Amino acid sequence: MKRMMIALTVLVLVTPVLAQTRTGNRQAMGNPQVPVKAWWSGTTAGWIGAVGGSVVGLSGALIGVMCSLGKARRFVLGFHLVMIVLGIASLITGIVALLVKQPYGVWYPLVLLGGILTIVLGSLFFTVRQRFLQIELRKMQGMDA
């Protein structure tokens, strides 16, 4: 699991840098006279926000429903962790984009999605785990009675 999280983080951080290098945009960091080439267009930023927001919303709904039913514990907790890691990676990538002075349409969707995933799912992880433990304890008490 750790290897997968590291690989995803590296992929998210390295891909935009490689794409920028391939396009010939070899600007000096912090030089305001060299124009910054955006990693993607405003239209693409809209799609990233729309699709990313939909996926995050549906993922949250899936986690909530499965948790309340007490089903698929390993899947829900694993998926929850993967979404937290993707959120951290997106947040880091968004901050890097902001630091290299990418346009608003590049860094904002990354920071927004990463912030929501990291803060909301990160704060709810232990609650979800506790809920599964309560359901398991209730089942065990029902078998004993």
Wavefront OBJ file of the C-alpha trace (Angstrom):
o trace
v 0.000 0.000 0.000
v 2.867 2.379 0.834
v 4.518 1.731 -2.518
v 1.289 2.531 -4.345
v 0.878 5.793 -2.408
v 4.476 6.796 -3.148
v 4.080 5.927 -6.830
v 0.860 7.975 -7.115
v 2.458 10.952 -5.391
v 5.498 10.840 -7.653
v 3.293 10.474 -10.731
v 1.162 13.479 -9.816
v 4.178 15.632 -8.979
v 6.449 14.658 -11.868
v 3.992 14.500 -14.785
v 3.341 18.271 -15.080
v 7.058 19.016 -14.791
v 7.888 16.523 -17.549
v 5.150 17.912 -19.766
v 6.469 21.429 -19.216
v 10.026 20.359 -20.095
v 8.945 18.528 -23.245
v 7.158 21.592 -24.589
v 10.346 23.579 -24.402
v 9.307 25.860 -21.570
v 12.634 26.070 -19.739
v 12.064 29.216 -17.762
v 14.046 30.392 -14.785
v 12.104 29.916 -11.562
v 11.086 33.220 -10.076
v 12.019 35.285 -13.134
v 8.952 37.495 -13.719
v 10.111 38.500 -17.200
v 9.895 34.955 -18.582
v 6.241 34.107 -19.368
v 4.870 30.966 -17.745
v 3.283 28.415 -20.039
v 0.149 26.958 -18.466
v 0.080 23.225 -17.845
v -3.416 23.115 -19.373
v -6.072 25.439 -20.763
v -9.027 27.013 -18.993
v -11.394 24.557 -20.658
v -9.353 21.642 -19.378
v -9.371 23.217 -15.918
v -13.169 23.288 -16.064
v -13.254 19.619 -16.976
v -10.809 18.740 -14.202
v -12.973 20.571 -11.676
v -16.229 19.085 -12.966
v -15.066 15.491 -13.267
v -12.926 15.682 -10.132
v -15.757 17.197 -8.096
v -18.210 14.584 -9.339
v -15.830 11.744 -8.519
v -15.155 13.165 -5.061
v -18.883 13.583 -4.365
v -19.794 10.106 -5.564
v -16.868 8.628 -3.637
v -18.062 10.310 -0.463
v -21.575 9.006 -1.039
v -20.252 5.478 -1.615
v -18.155 5.588 1.549
v -21.078 6.962 3.575
v -23.609 4.401 2.366
v -21.290 1.422 2.725
v -20.214 2.595 6.181
v -23.772 3.058 7.419
v -24.685 -0.418 6.148
v -21.539 -1.922 7.629
v -20.613 -3.596 4.342
v -17.268 -4.024 2.553
v -15.106 -2.850 5.460
v -11.734 -3.541 3.817
v -12.784 -1.946 0.536
v -14.202 1.178 2.202
v -11.206 1.751 4.481
v -8.724 1.066 1.661
v -10.607 3.294 -0.777
v -10.809 5.974 1.905
v -7.029 5.905 2.345
v -6.421 5.997 -1.415
v -8.658 9.053 -1.733
v -6.794 10.765 1.129
v -3.459 10.067 -0.594
v -4.808 11.399 -3.899
v -6.011 14.485 -2.047
v -2.585 15.081 -0.526
v -0.931 14.579 -3.914
v -3.381 16.972 -5.574
v -2.878 19.550 -2.844
v 0.915 19.352 -3.140
v 0.707 19.615 -6.932
v -1.593 22.629 -6.635
v 0.775 24.344 -4.230
v 3.695 23.653 -6.584
v 1.642 25.103 -9.457
v 0.954 28.200 -7.367
v 4.634 28.578 -6.479
v 5.734 28.369 -10.129
v 3.119 31.022 -10.919
v 0.725 28.910 -12.977
v -2.570 30.603 -13.893
v -5.599 30.423 -11.607
v -7.245 27.759 -13.798
v -4.316 25.418 -13.186
v -3.655 25.638 -9.458
v -7.162 26.314 -8.130
v -8.872 23.006 -9.105
v -5.921 21.074 -7.718
v -5.872 22.942 -4.416
v -9.655 22.827 -4.052
v -10.024 19.099 -4.728
v -6.912 18.249 -2.749
v -8.001 20.383 0.184
v -11.492 18.898 0.270
v -10.228 15.323 0.018
v -7.490 15.807 2.587
v -9.480 17.745 5.175
v -12.885 16.058 4.906
v -11.823 12.454 4.346
v -8.810 12.808 6.622
v -10.988 14.004 9.491
v -13.618 11.305 8.887
v -11.273 8.321 8.575
v -11.246 7.466 12.277
v -15.007 7.989 12.520
v -15.578 5.532 9.672
v -13.229 3.015 11.252
v -14.963 3.428 14.628
v -18.365 2.893 12.985
v -17.218 -0.411 11.488
v -15.893 -1.493 14.902
v -19.239 -0.648 16.530
v -21.139 -2.671 13.926
v -18.782 -5.619 14.370
v -19.162 -5.453 18.170
v -22.949 -5.347 17.848
v -22.862 -8.468 15.636
v -20.669 -10.282 18.156
v -22.994 -9.348 21.037
v -25.952 -10.593 18.996
v -24.252 -13.969 18.523
v -23.499 -14.259 22.249
v -27.100 -13.552 23.312
l 1 2 3 4 5 6 7 8 9 10 11 12 13 14 15 16 17 18 19 20 21 22 23 24 25 26 27 28 29 30 31 32 33 34 35 36 37 38 39 40 41 42 43 44 45 46 47 48 49 50 51 52 53 54 55 56 57 58 59 60 61 62 63 64 65 66 67 68 69 70 71 72 73 74 75 76 77 78 79 80 81 82 83 84 85 86 87 88 89 90 91 92 93 94 95 96 97 98 99 100 101 102 103 104 105 106 107 108 109 110 111 112 113 114 115 116 117 118 119 120 121 122 123 124 125 126 127 128 129 130 131 132 133 134 135 136 137 138 139 140 141 142 143 144 145
